[in-house]
Amino acid sequence: MSSRLLSLRVETALSASDAFTALYGDRDDVFWFDDPSGWSYIGAGSQWVPQAPVLPELRDELIRQAGRYASAGDEDEAPGFRLGLVGWLGYGLTAETMAIPGMPRSRHPDAAFLRVDRAVAFGPDGSAVLLATGDARTADGVWGAEAVAWRAHVRRVLAAPPPSPHPQPDRTVHTPRSARWHDDRDSYLAKVHACQEAIARGDAYVLNLSTEITVETGPDALDPLAVHRRLRELSPSHHAAYLRIGGVTLVSSSPETFLEVDPGARVARTHPVKGTRRRSADPLADARLRDELLASEKERAENVMIVDLMRNDLARVAQPGGVEVERLLYTETFPQVHQLVSSVRARLRPDADAPGLIEAVFPAGSMTGAPKRSAVGILNELEQRPRGLYAGAFGYFGRDGRIDLAMSIRSIVIDVQGATIGVGGGITALSIPDEEYDEVQLKAAALLSALGAASGPVDDAMCAERR
């Protein structure tokens, strides 16, 4: 039976945050994510964890999904996410997309999704839209009995008075959680030097070296939703997400769009981020830091190399001459950092499908370096650990063919063993090793704060000089 998208605009007294708590806060297999247009989406779904090889299973699932979907022709008013698969792709999928043997294996699956046929969307104007699947054989769609019951329940919840404000995050953590860094300063600096030696040999042009932080739960278990709320306050971004699938939670404030696909125009875009500077409370100093980032020879070279890599990757699934750099080297500003960003656009071939696109571009060049195959091998040797969900991607594959995936950076992964954070940065021949170490400290600060964990040691004199 084919189905179509049903949407219903409703009144709401609740924000997305309060509605998520009321509807899904105590459940597994749930999602809450934002998109760059200002919409937030909340909901639950049935768990789907494809087995290796992942991409053939993903192709079969998307074909099944598309085969049951019939456009109603009146969906232009609907939000961007129109139901489908919501979840993540772990960095370990690199073993499949690049046929690289010996990739370190994570304890988490390389891909995990929720099959979503109902959701609540909250617009930037405070409006709410209920989304569900209905029978496409009728002119106006049919809300089946279960969907009608769900619709009634959600409307009752949204009409209830808002609860008392959530307590503000405790800024005075008397007993910080213990944070263990995979690399201390000396170890990380040694790996930066090793990257530069590989670059000097001609084995790579840029290498995205990363490390991992483990935060133990201690006697009091982590509350993943509370962590997400704190991170949203500390480090808001256009791809904030809370995804809980099978007992594993991904909490993210990602600033980087990995891949977006407009199915009508047959256009794919990626927005690689390479280059970071801290923010300053002084507006003049803050502007100088942003200008310094934009003018930095090292950061510009790093970004351009990754742009070139992404152009080549997209060319594998694009029409001849169909890849272009829309914007090169512009800045985006977030509460903790300025970032150097570029935008690459590709007109897709008629036969290019979502799994083929993932095979062509995953993992993102901003997470590996260039050339990609050589970079992955070098980093596997240096890092000596699985990256897990970090450096992969998360988001959705829509029933209508739309794709919106963000990079799994500025993210926390929480499971029964505790929490892990991946952080890293691009190393080039022009890198100053101490500054590279300071950069990973900067990127980790808000994530550790959201967990109530102590940050690693920072050389205040060096950071002051860099400011």
Protein Blocks (a to p, Z undefined) as FASTA:
>chain_A
ZZdddddddddfbdfklmmmmmmmmpghiaddddfkopacddddddddddddfklmmmmm
mmmmmmmpccehiammpcfbegjadddddfklmmmmnopghiacdfbdfbdcdddfbdcd
ddfkopacddddddfkbmnopadfklmmmmmmmmmmmmpccddddddddfbdfbacdddd
fbdfklmmmmmmmmmmmmmnopafbdcddddddddebjbdcdfklmmmmmmmmmgcfkbc
cddeehiacddddfbdfbdcdfklopacddddeddddddfblklmmmmmmmmmmmmklmm
mmmmmmmmmmmmmmmmgcehiaccfbgciadddfkbccddddddddddfklcfklmmmmm
pccfklnopcfklmmmmmmmmnopaekjnopacddddfkopacddddehiacddfkbccd
dddddddfkbcfklmmmmmmmmmmmmmmmnopacddddfklmmmmZZ
